Amino acid sequence: MTTCIVGGGPAGIMLGYLLARDGVPVTILEKHADFLRDFRGDTVHPSTLELLYELGLLEDFLKLPHQKVYSASGSYGDYQFQGPDFTHVPAHCKFVAFMPQWHFLNFLTQRAQRYAGFDLRMRHEAIGVTRDGDRINGVIVRQPDGEKLELNAQLVVACDGRHSIVRTSAHMEMFEFGVPIDVLWFRLNREPDDAENVLGTVNYGKALVLINRGDYFQAGMIIRKGAFEEIKRRGLDAFRRSILELVPHFGERVDSLQDWDQIKLLTVQTNRLKQWHRPGLLCIGDAAHAMSPAAGVGINLAIQDAVAAANILAEPLREGCISEDLLAAVQARREFPARVVQSAQVAVHKAFARVFDNPGPLHAPWQLRVGSRIPGIHRALGYYIGIGVRPEHVRNRRGKRPPRAAVVIAVAAGVVAAFVVLRGRSR
């Protein structure tokens, strides 16, 4: 029997690579024909880059086209502030790499295919699970020709995202956290004299994120949840004007938006499974804990889940003795980081909801002005976002772990900073 991973995203491909590397036969089911989907999470944080170093892949990975972000800044109304600083994180790469996710997935897949036990099946869609009594023992798959196949597995791992079919089929209980925002993703041309770092702008009841992608910005307009239809009803001219309110120097660049098909809606969700496992089934990544795009940490948390799962499960899978206690151990290892990040994201979401209620020019609250001047706060944020809570390391590889005290301090500083920077109401 094989290990069946459903979903060829960052968590699924990383877990498949690590298991195959450890001699575990693994089959990955990916419903699409390729990885070419735009506006996915494209941030590769220092924690993930460190894992690639431990695997001996970093040098080749950094040969792929990417942009390095060493720090981030933003503006809140009339106030410019410095955000996280990654230049002091305890890792070989002291920056966030921005790279299209398909490059990351293709890179890791090509390396994984060197192992005999790695089997990636594109255009194979999981549509349900099979059971032997209370135990999930496989997946029902729709193949490229439309025929159905039952694939038996020693373990099924759901990595199929926030709309997980496997999770739904297993009737798993979910905690939902109300999210008051959605995000509209689109592209805008970038000029050589534009700011290098990731820039967030909050004003006039709106928020815009601009991610440097070389010759263009990946732009994200944060909107009130469910407001997209009303925005479309007002028309593209009004939408372009709303962008120029925040970045007036963009001028004619917004004229490149000529069709609503150029603007993709991300319906933001934040949720978490009560229990990530059933006999024969484990959920990780967004299938276990959907994250909002705040701070771009979702892809990196999913990859950390995959590393923890491989570290705990690889040897038992080789020996054919997977127990539910081992699956519970993965959740025990990874649930705390998910809880910490989601708590901070919920605070950020509430702050944005207050921004929407003030359509006029914003003035930075005193909490932001004082908080952004706290000594060391930018480094603490850099650690919190770039390395995260309870970072994982590849088993049997020497990896430098930060002291427990440093983790606690970074977590506390990150959560406090999120409240300080975004909580205050505009005057």
Order of alpha helices (4+ residues) and beta strands (2+ residues): beta-alpha-beta-beta-alpha-alpha-beta-beta-beta-beta-alpha-beta-beta-beta-beta-alpha-beta-beta-beta-beta-beta-alpha-alpha-beta-beta-beta-beta-alpha-alpha-alpha-alpha-alpha
